[in-house]
Amino acid sequence: MTPPPPQPPPPGPNPAADSAADPSPVPGTLVVLFGATAGALGPDLGSDESDLILLVWQVVEPRSRQVGTLHKSLIRAEAAALSQQCREASGLSADSLARAEPLDKFSQLVSGDVALLGGGPYILCTDGQQLLRQVLHPEASRKNLVLPDTFFSFYDLRREFHVQHPSARPAKDLTVATMAQDLGLETDATEDDFGVWEVKTMVAVILHLLEGPSGQLFLKPEVVKQKYESGPCSKADTVDSETVVRARGLPWQSSDQDVARFFKGLNIARGGVALCLNAQGRRNGEALIHFVDSEQRDLALQRHKHHMGVRYIEVYKATGEEFVKIAGGTSLEVARFLSREDQVILRLRGLPFSAGPADVLGFLGSECPVTGGADGLLFVRHPDGRPTGDAFALFACEELAQAALRRHKGMLGKRYIELFRSTAAEVQQVLNRYASSPLLPTLTAPLLPIPFPLAAGTGRDCVRLRGLPYTATIEDILSFLGEAATDIRPHGVHMVLNQQGRPSGDAFIQMTSAERALAAAQRCHKKVMKERYVEVVPCSTEEMSRVLMGGTLGRSGMSPPPCKLPCLSSPTYATFQATPTLIPTETAALYPSSALLPAARVPAAPTPVAYYPGPATQLYMNYTAYYPSPPVSPTTVGYLTTPPAALASAPTSVLSQPGALVRMQGVPYTAGMKDLLSVFQAYQLTPDDYSSLMPVGDPPRTVLQTPKEWVCL
């Protein structure tokens, strides 16, 4: 039912003369559009990925105030299952959808109606932004449909109403019914055809708005970006936290274009997709997305648990500081590299360290030229200038990038090269990672005091446990070894940790003799611990020391540590003292016998022996990223029980905190406060002054009589 035409204007000056004198432009033909999906309706439209099933539209000519015929069309959907809300509101059924038409016929019907009213270009007008941004564009992206250009700009009737009536209520709280109510329009309450009442009422609201001062109406349409634009971000940029979201669960091979396609219909800021990298420089399945305004961000949050392929993606709020931290950079070289617009970025990984621009350009070949030749390459280097084997390349178009990706795992010299799609934010992250200080702070030698030096030699008196569960504890290892646990030397259990300080699945055990080590390996090899079989292999103390220092021990032999840092090149660690691992007599006199390993073999597990401390006394270190474990596993601290008399001077408040004390033995008599603090410079001492260090047991002495043992709080 078409609403009555508007009343003719009152007599007065010539309207044509008025329009010539009025510089404000007249809006073009409007197509008032309403749509519904098979799922949620109203403000939640499009939040459940349901297919579009209904479109209702009517053409309005603002210049002549003419109104076309109202059309209602069912749209063919792949999933015809209707929600309860949709069935009750629309009265549709699965049988009625069987006669639906494809979406591409909509443009043909609209063009015919517009031609009847005088022709010319037209623009869509909707109630809110959900229909275009949350339904039509995401569905077209999922189904690989190409939408006409008319779907990439539209007028939001709520905003146009708010321009002329700013005091009514916020634009986001407006509805078709409230707009008609605020204008005092009479609507047809008997209309029960789903979608028809909404379109008729929207047309009446538009005609009423055009009767008033229309100088500011229908001038600036909403725009849907057709393509994501990459670009750099600076650490100095300020990003509004109300415009950023975090997407989690992305496929590891997804690019910024894939993320932009997931948010199709929403306007992402230039360079607004930042793929996050893990500690190893690889993508961790998360991304931070910066939108142009808060309204786009709110619509993006409604896509929580929408799907990218077969994976559902979680979408959460994030902050602008998080985005700048990931995507921002300070390097002028990177800024110049990323200053070229509309370029596709690829990352090359595994390059020979001697490779230069000519080698990379020759590897890519003439069929996929790099933009700018050598200027389109960016090599990643360590702070000292050493190459890392990574580089980034720019390509002018998607076709050239696809041709370059076909070189994935091609050979350059004796190495195969990996190629991946990349982003401007990933370039910044990789360069920032290598240009800054190491990921984990470097300690000064010694990392930890070694009260019982490892004996040097090639005798295979140790065993290596390989394939341990990551949750394995010392008690699990003792139970796994069984009777062989009684042959372990004091403090002879060494867990190998990775560069994040977590168990690597390897451990070394020092046995009392080579015969005992061989017997333990033969008895326990490939036994099961927590549903995993563990390999037990004899090895020497030298091989164990090399691995604990960062080297590798494989079937092909032993490899040295990857590099030698000053903090780990002390003579104490380079050549271990060739002394037997025995407890000194004076040390044994200071400690109760329950803390020492019994010499005789006993059938039961030696529970009184402190192979490792309890969970409350374990310490976790930050060490350099190049080494999987310090020379002695950090969790071997606290190996002896402190005598009660030695803690008499400790404050009660400190002693009541488990694991708050660390005892140091073998401290030189000339050591001062600064020497002790330098050992613990990577740890947080309780206070900020030197009062956290106190001598053990003895009364106060002069500087020349400094005690040999200290307790650090």
C-alpha positions as CSV (number, residue, x, y, z in Angstrom):
1,M,0.0,0.0,0.0
2,T,1.6,3.3,-1.1
3,P,1.3,6.3,1.3
4,P,-0.6,9.3,0.0
5,P,1.5,11.7,-2.1
6,P,2.7,14.9,-0.3
7,Q,0.7,18.1,-0.5
8,P,1.8,20.6,-3.2
9,P,3.9,23.5,-1.9
10,P,2.1,26.7,-0.9
11,P,1.9,29.5,-3.5
12,G,4.9,31.8,-3.4
13,P,8.2,32.3,-5.3
14,N,9.1,30.1,-8.2
15,P,10.6,26.8,-6.9
16,A,12.9,26.6,-9.9
17,A,14.3,30.1,-9.0
18,D,14.7,29.0,-5.4
19,S,16.6,25.9,-6.4
20,A,18.9,28.0,-8.6
21,A,19.5,30.5,-5.8
22,D,20.0,27.7,-3.2
23,P,23.5,26.3,-3.6
24,S,22.7,23.2,-1.5
25,P,22.6,20.1,-3.8
26,V,19.5,17.9,-4.2
27,P,20.0,14.2,-3.3
28,G,19.7,11.7,-6.1
29,T,17.3,8.8,-6.3
30,L,16.9,6.9,-3.1
31,V,16.1,3.2,-2.8
32,V,14.7,2.5,0.6
33,L,15.8,-1.0,1.6
34,F,14.8,-3.4,4.4
35,G,16.2,-6.9,4.8
36,A,16.0,-9.9,7.1
37,T,18.0,-13.1,7.6
38,A,17.0,-16.6,8.7
39,G,18.4,-15.9,12.2
40,A,18.5,-12.9,14.5
41,L,16.6,-9.7,13.7
42,G,16.6,-6.2,14.9
43,P,19.8,-4.9,16.5
44,D,21.4,-8.4,16.4
45,L,20.9,-8.6,12.6
46,G,23.9,-10.4,11.1
47,S,25.4,-11.4,14.4
48,D,24.8,-15.2,13.8
49,E,26.1,-15.6,10.2
50,S,22.6,-16.5,9.0
51,D,21.9,-16.1,5.3
52,L,19.8,-13.3,3.8
53,I,16.2,-14.5,3.0
54,L,14.2,-11.3,2.4
55,L,14.5,-7.9,0.8
56,V,11.8,-5.2,0.7
57,W,12.4,-2.0,-1.2
58,Q,10.8,1.1,-2.7
59,V,12.2,3.9,-4.9
60,V,11.9,7.6,-3.8
61,E,12.7,10.5,-6.1
62,P,13.6,13.5,-3.8
63,R,13.3,16.2,-6.5
64,S,9.8,15.4,-7.6
65,R,8.7,13.6,-4.4
66,Q,7.6,10.7,-6.5
67,V,7.4,7.2,-5.0
68,G,7.8,4.0,-7.0
69,T,6.1,0.6,-6.5
70,L,6.9,-1.4,-3.3
71,H,8.6,-4.7,-3.9
72,K,9.1,-7.7,-1.7
73,S,11.4,-10.5,-2.8
74,L,12.5,-13.7,-1.1
75,I,16.2,-14.5,-1.5
76,R,17.6,-17.9,-2.1
77,A,19.6,-19.1,0.9
78,E,22.0,-22.1,1.2
79,A,20.8,-22.9,4.8
80,A,17.0,-22.7,4.8
81,A,16.6,-23.4,8.5
82,L,14.7,-20.6,10.1
83,S,15.1,-19.5,13.7
84,Q,12.1,-19.3,16.0
85,Q,12.3,-15.5,16.0
86,C,12.3,-15.4,12.2
87,R,9.4,-17.7,11.8
88,E,7.2,-15.8,14.3
89,A,8.1,-12.3,12.9
90,S,8.0,-13.1,9.2
91,G,5.5,-16.0,8.9
92,L,7.9,-17.6,6.4
93,S,8.5,-21.3,6.1
94,A,11.1,-23.5,4.4
95,D,8.6,-24.3,1.6
96,S,8.1,-20.6,0.8
97,L,11.9,-20.2,0.5
98,A,12.1,-22.9,-2.1
99,R,10.6,-20.5,-4.6
100,A,13.1,-17.7,-3.8
101,E,15.3,-15.9,-6.4
102,P,19.0,-15.3,-6.3
103,L,20.4,-12.1,-5.0
104,D,21.8,-10.9,-8.3
105,K,18.3,-10.2,-9.6
106,F,17.8,-7.4,-7.1
107,S,20.0,-4.9,-9.1
108,Q,18.0,-5.6,-12.3
109,L,14.6,-4.9,-10.6
110,V,15.9,-1.7,-8.9
111,S,17.3,-0.4,-12.2
112,G,13.9,-0.9,-13.9
113,D,12.1,1.0,-11.1
114,V,14.5,3.9,-11.2
115,A,14.2,4.2,-15.0
116,L,10.4,4.6,-14.6
117,L,11.0,7.6,-12.3
118,G,13.4,9.3,-14.6
119,G,16.5,7.2,-14.5
120,G,19.9,8.3,-13.3
121,P,22.1,6.9,-10.5
122,Y,20.6,5.8,-7.3
123,I,21.8,5.1,-3.7
124,L,20.5,2.8,-1.0
125,C,18.9,4.1,2.2
126,T,18.6,1.7,5.2
127,D,17.5,1.8,8.8
128,G,20.9,1.5,10.5
129,Q,24.1,-0.1,9.1
130,Q,23.6,-3.8,10.0
131,L,21.9,-4.8,6.7
132,L,24.8,-3.7,4.5
133,R,27.8,-4.1,6.7
134,Q,26.8,-7.2,8.7
135,V,24.7,-9.1,6.3
136,L,25.2,-8.4,2.6
137,H,28.9,-7.9,2.4
138,P,29.9,-10.7,4.8
139,E,27.6,-13.1,2.9
140,A,29.0,-12.0,-0.5
141,S,32.5,-12.6,0.9
142,R,31.6,-16.1,2.1
143,K,30.0,-17.1,-1.2
144,N,32.6,-15.3,-3.4
145,L,29.9,-13.1,-4.9
146,V,30.8,-9.8,-6.6
147,L,28.4,-7.0,-5.4
148,P,27.7,-4.0,-7.7
149,D,29.2,-0.7,-6.8
150,T,25.8,0.5,-5.5
151,F,26.2,-1.7,-2.4
152,F,29.4,0.2,-1.4
153,S,27.7,3.4,-0.4
154,F,24.4,4.1,1.3
155,Y,22.5,6.6,3.6
156,D,21.8,5.7,7.2
157,L,18.3,7.1,7.8
158,R,19.0,7.2,11.6
159,R,22.0,9.6,11.1
160,E,20.1,11.7,8.6
161,F,17.2,12.0,11.0
162,H,19.6,12.9,13.8
163,V,21.1,15.7,11.7
164,Q,17.8,17.5,11.5
165,H,16.6,16.5,15.0
166,P,19.7,16.3,17.1
167,S,17.9,16.7,20.4
168,A,15.5,13.7,19.9
169,R,17.8,10.9,21.1
170,P,21.1,9.3,20.1
171,A,21.3,8.0,16.6
172,K,22.1,4.5,17.7
173,D,18.9,4.3,19.8
174,L,16.6,5.3,17.0
175,T,14.2,2.9,15.3
176,V,11.7,3.3,12.5
177,A,8.9,3.5,15.0
178,T,10.6,6.1,17.2
179,M,11.4,8.3,14.2
180,A,7.8,8.2,13.1
181,Q,6.6,8.9,16.6
182,D,9.0,11.9,17.1
183,L,7.7,13.4,13.8
184,G,4.1,12.8,14.7
185,L,3.4,10.6,11.6
186,E,0.4,8.4,11.4
187,T,1.3,4.8,10.4
188,D,-0.8,2.0,9.2
189,A,-1.2,-0.2,12.3
190,T,-3.1,-2.8,10.4
191,E,-0.2,-3.7,8.1
192,D,1.0,-7.1,9.1
193,D,3.1,-8.0,6.1
194,F,6.7,-8.5,7.4
195,G,9.0,-5.8,6.1
196,V,6.3,-3.8,4.3
197,W,5.3,-1.6,7.2
198,E,9.0,-0.8,7.9
199,V,9.6,0.4,4.3
200,K,6.4,2.4,4.1
201,T,7.2,4.1,7.4
202,M,10.8,4.9,6.3
203,V,9.5,6.4,3.0
204,A,7.1,8.6,5.0
205,V,9.9,9.7,7.3
206,I,12.1,10.6,4.3
207,L,9.3,12.7,2.6
208,H,8.7,14.5,5.9
209,L,12.4,15.3,6.3
210,L,12.6,16.6,2.7
211,E,9.8,19.0,3.5
212,G,12.0,20.8,6.0
213,P,15.3,22.5,5.6
214,S,17.2,19.8,3.6
215,G,20.4,21.7,3.1
216,Q,22.3,19.2,5.3
217,L,20.3,16.0,4.4
218,F,21.6,13.2,2.2
219,L,24.9,14.9,1.4
220,K,27.5,12.5,2.7
221,P,26.7,8.8,2.3
222,E,28.3,6.0,4.3
223,V,31.1,4.3,2.4
224,V,32.1,0.7,2.6
225,K,35.7,0.2,1.7
226,Q,36.2,-2.2,-1.2
227,K,39.9,-2.9,-0.4
228,Y,42.1,-3.0,2.7
229,E,44.9,-0.4,2.5
230,S,48.2,-1.4,4.1
231,G,50.5,1.2,5.6
232,P,53.1,1.9,8.3
233,C,52.4,2.9,11.9
234,S,54.7,4.9,14.2
235,K,55.3,4.5,17.8
236,A,54.4,8.1,18.2
237,D,50.9,7.6,16.8
238,T,47.9,7.8,19.1
239,V,45.2,5.2,18.6
240,D,41.8,5.4,20.3
241,S,41.1,2.3,22.4
242,E,37.4,2.5,21.4
243,T,38.4,1.5,17.8
244,V,40.6,-1.6,18.4
245,V,39.7,-5.3,18.7
246,R,41.7,-8.5,19.1
247,A,41.0,-11.5,16.9
248,R,42.1,-14.8,18.3
249,G,42.2,-18.3,16.7
250,L,43.3,-17.2,13.2
251,P,44.9,-19.9,11.0
252,W,48.7,-19.5,11.2
253,Q,49.0,-18.9,7.4
254,S,46.4,-16.1,7.3
255,S,47.4,-12.7,6.0
256,D,46.2,-9.2,6.6
257,Q,44.0,-9.5,3.6
258,D,42.4,-12.6,5.0
259,V,41.7,-10.8,8.3
260,A,40.2,-7.8,6.3
261,R,38.0,-10.3,4.4
262,F,36.8,-11.7,7.7
263,F,35.7,-8.2,8.7
264,K,34.3,-7.5,5.2
265,G,31.8,-4.6,5.3
266,L,33.6,-2.8,8.1
267,N,36.1,0.0,7.5
268,I,39.5,-0.8,8.8
269,A,42.0,2.0,9.2
270,R,45.0,2.2,6.8
271,G,47.5,-0.3,8.1
272,G,45.0,-1.3,10.7
273,V,45.7,-5.1,10.7
274,A,48.6,-6.2,13.0
275,L,49.3,-9.9,13.0
276,C,50.9,-10.8,16.4
277,L,54.1,-12.9,16.5
278,N,55.3,-15.3,19.3
279,A,58.7,-15.3,21.0
280,Q,60.2,-17.2,18.0
281,G,59.0,-14.6,15.5
282,R,56.2,-16.8,14.1
283,R,52.5,-15.9,14.0
284,N,50.6,-17.0,17.1
285,G,47.1,-16.9,15.6
286,E,46.1,-13.5,17.0
287,A,45.7,-10.1,15.4
288,L,44.9,-6.5,16.5
289,I,42.6,-4.6,14.2
290,H,42.1,-0.8,14.2
291,F,38.9,0.5,12.8
292,V,38.1,4.0,11.6
293,D,35.6,4.7,14.4
294,S,33.9,3.2,17.5
295,E,30.7,2.2,15.6
296,Q,32.7,0.0,13.3
297,R,34.4,-1.5,16.3
298,D,31.1,-2.3,18.0
299,L,29.9,-4.0,14.8
300,A,33.2,-6.0,14.7
301,L,32.5,-7.3,18.3
302,Q,29.3,-8.8,17.0
303,R,31.3,-11.1,14.8
304,H,32.6,-13.0,17.8
305,K,32.9,-16.7,17.0
306,H,32.1,-16.1,13.3
307,H,34.0,-18.5,11.0
308,M,37.1,-18.2,8.8
309,G,37.0,-21.4,6.9
310,V,36.4,-24.1,9.4
311,R,37.8,-22.2,12.3
312,Y,35.7,-19.9,14.5
313,I,37.4,-16.6,15.5
314,E,37.1,-15.0,18.9
315,V,36.8,-11.2,18.9
316,Y,37.5,-9.1,22.0
317,K,38.1,-5.5,22.9
318,A,41.7,-4.3,22.9
319,T,43.5,-1.0,23.6
320,G,45.2,1.5,21.4
321,E,48.4,1.0,23.3
322,E,48.4,-2.7,22.5
323,F,48.0,-1.9,18.8
324,V,50.8,0.7,18.7
325,K,53.1,-1.7,20.7
326,I,52.6,-4.4,18.0
327,A,52.3,-2.4,14.8
328,G,54.4,0.8,15.6
329,G,58.0,1.3,14.7
330,T,60.7,3.9,14.9
331,S,63.1,2.9,12.1
332,L,63.4,5.4,9.2
333,E,64.6,2.5,7.0
334,V,61.3,0.7,7.6
335,A,59.3,3.8,7.1
336,R,60.9,4.4,3.7
337,F,60.4,0.7,2.8
338,L,56.7,0.9,3.7
339,S,56.1,4.3,2.3
340,R,55.2,2.9,-1.1
341,E,51.4,2.5,-1.3
342,D,49.4,-0.4,-2.8
343,Q,52.2,-2.9,-2.5
344,V,52.0,-6.6,-1.6
345,I,54.6,-7.6,1.0
346,L,56.2,-11.0,1.1
347,R,58.5,-12.4,3.8
348,L,61.5,-14.5,2.8
349,R,62.9,-16.8,5.5
350,G,66.0,-19.0,5.5
351,L,68.3,-16.9,3.3
352,P,72.0,-17.7,3.4
353,F,73.8,-15.2,5.5
354,S,76.0,-14.2,2.6
355,A,73.0,-13.5,0.3
356,G,72.7,-10.0,-1.0
357,P,70.1,-8.1,-3.1
358,A,71.4,-9.5,-6.4
359,D,71.1,-13.1,-5.1
360,V,67.5,-12.5,-3.9
361,L,66.4,-10.9,-7.1
362,G,68.0,-13.7,-9.1
363,F,66.2,-16.2,-6.9
364,L,62.8,-14.6,-7.6
365,G,63.4,-14.3,-11.3
366,S,62.3,-11.9,-14.0
367,E,58.7,-13.2,-14.0
368,C,58.0,-11.6,-10.6
369,P,60.1,-8.4,-10.4
370,V,60.4,-6.7,-7.1
371,T,59.1,-3.1,-6.9
372,G,62.1,-0.8,-7.2
373,G,64.6,-3.6,-7.6
374,A,67.1,-3.7,-4.7
375,D,65.2,-0.8,-3.1
376,G,62.2,-3.0,-2.7
377,L,64.1,-5.4,-0.5
378,L,64.5,-5.0,3.3
379,F,67.0,-7.3,5.0
380,V,66.6,-8.0,8.7
381,R,69.8,-7.8,10.7
382,H,71.0,-8.1,14.3
383,P,72.0,-4.9,16.1
384,D,75.7,-5.7,15.3
385,G,74.9,-5.9,11.6
386,R,74.9,-9.7,11.3
387,P,72.2,-11.0,8.9
388,T,69.3,-13.0,10.4
389,G,68.3,-14.9,7.2
390,D,65.1,-13.0,6.9
391,A,64.1,-10.4,4.3
392,F,60.9,-8.6,3.0
393,A,60.1,-7.8,-0.6
394,L,57.5,-5.5,-2.2
395,F,55.5,-6.4,-5.3
396,A,53.3,-4.1,-7.3
397,C,50.2,-6.3,-7.6
398,E,48.7,-9.6,-6.4
399,E,49.6,-11.5,-9.6
400,L,53.3,-10.8,-9.1
401,A,53.1,-11.8,-5.5
402,Q,51.4,-15.1,-6.5
403,A,54.1,-15.8,-9.0
404,A,56.7,-15.2,-6.3
405,L,54.9,-17.5,-3.8
406,R,55.4,-20.3,-6.3
407,R,59.1,-20.1,-5.5
408,H,58.2,-21.3,-1.9
409,K,60.9,-23.8,-0.7
410,G,63.0,-23.1,-3.8
411,M,66.7,-23.5,-3.5
412,L,69.2,-20.6,-3.2
413,G,72.6,-22.1,-3.0
414,K,72.3,-25.0,-0.6
415,R,69.3,-23.7,1.3
416,Y,65.6,-23.8,0.6
417,I,63.8,-20.5,1.0
418,E,60.3,-20.1,2.6
419,L,58.0,-17.4,1.3
420,F,55.0,-16.1,3.1
421,R,52.5,-13.2,2.8
422,S,53.4,-10.5,5.3
423,T,52.0,-7.2,6.6
424,A,53.4,-3.8,7.5
425,A,52.8,-4.6,11.1
426,E,54.8,-7.8,10.8
427,V,57.7,-5.9,9.3
428,Q,57.7,-3.5,12.2
429,Q,57.5,-6.4,14.7
430,V,60.4,-8.3,13.2
431,L,62.6,-5.3,12.9
432,N,61.8,-4.1,16.4
433,R,62.5,-7.5,17.8
434,Y,66.0,-7.7,16.3
435,A,66.8,-4.0,16.7
436,S,66.0,-3.9,20.4
437,S,67.8,-5.7,23.3
438,P,67.5,-9.5,23.7
439,L,64.1,-10.9,24.5
440,L,65.3,-12.2,27.8
441,P,67.8,-10.2,29.9
442,T,71.4,-11.4,30.0
443,L,72.9,-12.2,33.4
444,T,76.5,-11.7,34.4
445,A,78.6,-14.7,35.3
446,P,78.2,-16.8,37.3
447,L,74.5,-17.5,36.8
448,L,74.3,-19.6,40.0
449,P,76.9,-20.7,42.5
450,I,78.1,-24.2,41.9
451,P,78.8,-25.7,45.3
452,F,79.7,-29.1,43.9
453,P,81.6,-28.7,40.6
454,L,81.0,-31.2,37.9
455,A,83.8,-33.6,37.4
456,A,85.5,-33.4,34.0
457,G,86.2,-36.5,31.9
458,T,84.9,-38.7,29.1
459,G,83.7,-41.5,31.4
460,R,80.0,-42.3,30.6
461,D,78.8,-42.0,34.2
462,C,75.7,-40.0,33.3
463,V,72.4,-40.9,31.7
464,R,70.3,-38.7,29.5
465,L,66.5,-38.9,29.7
466,R,64.9,-37.8,26.5
467,G,61.1,-37.4,25.8
468,L,60.0,-36.7,29.4
469,P,56.5,-35.3,29.8
470,Y,56.6,-31.5,30.3
471,T,54.8,-32.0,33.6
472,A,57.3,-34.5,35.0
473,T,58.7,-33.7,38.4
474,I,61.8,-34.9,40.3
475,E,59.6,-37.3,42.2
476,D,58.3,-38.7,38.8
477,I,61.9,-39.2,37.7
478,L,62.9,-41.0,40.9
479,S,59.9,-43.3,40.7
480,F,60.7,-43.9,37.0
481,L,64.3,-44.9,37.8
482,G,63.2,-47.2,40.6
483,E,66.2,-48.8,42.4
484,A,68.6,-47.0,40.2
485,A,67.6,-43.8,42.0
486,T,69.9,-44.8,44.9
487,D,72.9,-44.5,42.6
488,I,72.4,-40.8,41.8
489,R,75.1,-38.5,43.0
490,P,74.2,-35.7,45.4
491,H,72.5,-32.9,43.4
492,G,72.9,-34.9,40.2
493,V,69.5,-34.3,38.6
494,H,69.7,-31.5,35.9
495,M,66.6,-30.5,34.0
496,V,67.2,-28.9,30.6
497,L,65.0,-25.9,30.1
498,N,64.2,-24.1,26.9
499,Q,64.7,-20.4,26.2
500,Q,61.4,-19.5,27.9
501,G,62.5,-21.3,31.1
502,R,60.1,-24.2,30.6
503,P,60.9,-27.9,30.7
504,S,62.2,-29.1,27.3
505,G,61.6,-32.8,27.9
506,D,65.2,-33.6,28.6
507,A,67.1,-34.3,31.8
508,F,70.6,-35.4,32.8
509,I,71.3,-37.7,35.8
510,Q,74.8,-38.1,37.3
511,M,75.3,-41.6,38.5
512,T,78.0,-42.9,40.9
513,S,79.8,-44.8,38.2
514,A,79.8,-45.7,34.6
515,E,78.6,-49.2,35.4
516,R,75.6,-47.9,37.3
517,A,74.8,-45.5,34.5
518,L,74.8,-48.3,31.9
519,A,72.7,-50.5,34.2
520,A,70.1,-47.8,34.6
521,A,70.0,-47.2,30.9
522,Q,69.5,-50.8,30.1
523,R,66.8,-51.2,32.8
524,C,64.8,-48.1,32.1
525,H,65.3,-47.4,28.3
526,K,61.9,-46.8,26.7
527,K,59.9,-47.3,29.9
528,V,56.6,-45.4,30.1
529,M,56.1,-42.3,32.2
530,K,52.7,-40.7,32.1
531,E,51.7,-42.4,28.8
532,R,55.0,-41.4,27.1
533,Y,58.0,-43.7,26.6
534,V,61.3,-42.2,27.7
535,E,64.7,-42.9,26.1
536,V,67.5,-43.4,28.6
537,V,71.0,-43.2,27.0
538,P,74.4,-43.2,28.8
539,C,76.6,-40.1,28.2
540,S,79.6,-38.4,29.7
541,T,79.9,-35.5,32.0
542,E,81.5,-33.4,29.3
543,E,78.5,-34.1,26.9
544,M,76.1,-33.2,29.7
545,S,78.0,-29.9,30.4
546,R,77.9,-29.0,26.7
547,V,74.1,-29.4,26.5
548,L,73.6,-27.5,29.7
549,M,75.7,-24.7,28.3
550,G,73.5,-24.5,25.2
551,G,75.1,-27.1,22.8
552,T,73.3,-30.0,21.3
553,L,73.8,-33.7,21.6
554,G,72.2,-35.8,18.8
555,R,72.8,-39.1,17.2
556,S,75.4,-37.5,14.9
557,G,77.5,-36.3,17.7
558,M,78.0,-33.3,19.9
559,S,77.7,-29.7,18.8
560,P,79.1,-26.7,20.7
561,P,76.9,-23.9,22.0
562,P,75.6,-21.6,19.2
563,C,77.6,-18.6,20.5
564,K,79.7,-17.6,23.4
565,L,78.5,-14.7,25.4
566,P,80.7,-13.0,28.0
567,C,78.2,-13.9,30.7
568,L,78.8,-17.6,30.1
569,S,82.5,-17.8,29.1
570,S,83.9,-17.7,32.6
571,P,86.8,-20.2,33.2
572,T,84.6,-21.8,35.9
573,Y,82.2,-23.0,33.2
574,A,84.6,-23.5,30.3
575,T,86.7,-26.2,32.1
576,F,85.1,-27.9,35.1
577,Q,87.3,-28.8,38.0
578,A,88.6,-32.3,37.8
579,T,87.7,-33.1,41.4
580,P,85.4,-35.9,42.6
581,T,81.9,-34.9,43.6
582,L,82.3,-35.3,47.3
583,I,80.8,-33.3,50.1
584,P,83.6,-31.6,52.1
585,T,84.0,-32.6,55.7
586,E,83.4,-29.2,57.2
587,T,80.2,-28.9,55.1
588,A,79.0,-32.2,56.3
589,A,79.5,-31.1,59.9
590,L,77.2,-28.1,59.5
591,Y,74.2,-30.0,58.2
592,P,72.1,-32.8,59.6
593,S,72.6,-36.3,58.1
594,S,69.1,-36.3,56.7
595,A,70.2,-33.8,54.1
596,L,73.0,-36.0,52.7
597,L,72.7,-38.9,50.4
598,P,73.3,-42.3,52.1
599,A,76.2,-44.2,50.8
600,A,74.6,-47.6,51.0
601,R,72.0,-48.9,48.6
602,V,68.5,-49.1,50.0
603,P,65.5,-50.6,48.2
604,A,63.0,-47.8,49.0
605,A,63.1,-44.5,47.4
606,P,65.5,-42.1,49.2
607,T,62.9,-39.6,50.2
608,P,65.1,-37.7,52.7
609,V,67.5,-36.8,49.9
610,A,67.0,-33.3,48.6
611,Y,67.6,-33.9,44.9
612,Y,65.4,-30.9,44.1
613,P,63.7,-28.4,46.4
614,G,59.9,-28.3,47.0
615,P,57.7,-26.2,44.8
616,A,57.7,-23.3,47.3
617,T,61.5,-23.0,47.1
618,Q,62.0,-23.3,43.3
619,L,63.5,-20.3,41.5
620,Y,62.9,-19.5,37.9
621,M,65.5,-17.5,36.0
622,N,65.5,-15.2,33.0
623,Y,68.5,-16.1,31.0
624,T,69.8,-15.3,27.5
625,A,67.6,-16.5,24.6
626,Y,70.5,-18.4,23.1
627,Y,70.8,-21.0,25.9
628,P,68.3,-23.7,26.7
629,S,69.5,-24.0,30.3
630,P,72.1,-22.5,32.6
631,P,75.1,-24.6,33.6
632,V,73.2,-25.9,36.6
633,S,69.4,-26.2,36.4
634,P,67.9,-23.2,38.2
635,T,65.6,-25.4,40.2
636,T,68.5,-27.1,41.9
637,V,68.9,-24.1,44.3
638,G,68.1,-24.9,47.9
639,Y,69.7,-28.4,47.9
640,L,70.7,-28.4,51.5
641,T,68.6,-27.8,54.7
642,T,69.6,-24.6,56.5
643,P,70.4,-25.2,60.2
644,P,68.0,-23.6,62.6
645,A,70.9,-21.7,64.3
646,A,71.9,-20.1,60.9
647,L,68.4,-18.5,60.6
648,A,68.3,-17.1,64.2
649,S,69.0,-13.6,62.9
650,A,66.4,-13.7,60.1
651,P,63.2,-11.6,60.6
652,T,60.1,-13.6,61.4
653,S,58.1,-11.9,58.7
654,V,60.5,-13.1,56.1
655,L,60.9,-16.7,57.4
656,S,57.1,-17.1,57.3
657,Q,57.2,-16.7,53.5
658,P,58.0,-20.0,51.7
659,G,60.8,-19.6,49.2
660,A,61.8,-16.1,50.2
661,L,65.3,-17.1,51.3
662,V,68.3,-18.0,49.1
663,R,71.4,-19.2,50.8
664,M,74.8,-18.7,49.2
665,Q,77.8,-20.8,50.1
666,G,81.4,-20.4,49.2
667,V,81.3,-16.6,49.0
668,P,84.8,-15.1,49.0
669,Y,85.8,-13.3,52.2
670,T,86.5,-10.2,50.2
671,A,83.0,-10.1,48.6
672,G,81.0,-7.0,49.3
673,M,77.4,-5.9,48.9
674,K,77.8,-4.9,45.3
675,D,79.4,-8.2,44.4
676,L,76.5,-10.1,45.8
677,L,73.9,-7.8,44.2
678,S,75.5,-8.2,40.8
679,V,74.8,-12.0,41.0
680,F,71.1,-11.3,41.6
681,Q,70.8,-8.3,39.3
682,A,68.0,-10.0,37.2
683,Y,65.9,-10.8,40.3
684,Q,63.7,-8.7,42.5
685,L,65.1,-8.3,46.0
686,T,62.6,-7.5,48.7
687,P,63.7,-3.9,49.5
688,D,65.6,-1.5,47.3
689,D,68.6,-1.2,49.6
690,Y,71.3,-3.5,50.9
691,S,69.4,-4.4,54.0
692,S,68.1,-7.5,52.2
693,L,71.6,-9.1,52.5
694,M,72.6,-10.3,56.0
695,P,75.3,-12.5,57.4
696,V,74.4,-15.9,58.7
697,G,74.9,-17.0,62.3
698,D,77.8,-15.0,63.4
699,P,77.8,-11.6,65.3
700,P,78.5,-8.4,63.4
701,R,82.1,-8.1,62.0
702,T,84.2,-5.6,60.2
703,V,84.6,-5.4,56.5
704,L,87.8,-7.4,56.8
705,Q,85.9,-10.1,58.6
706,T,83.0,-10.5,56.3
707,P,81.4,-13.9,56.8
708,K,81.6,-16.6,54.1
709,E,77.8,-17.3,54.1
710,W,75.0,-14.9,53.4
711,V,71.2,-15.2,53.3
712,C,69.5,-13.1,50.6
713,L,65.8,-12.1,51.2
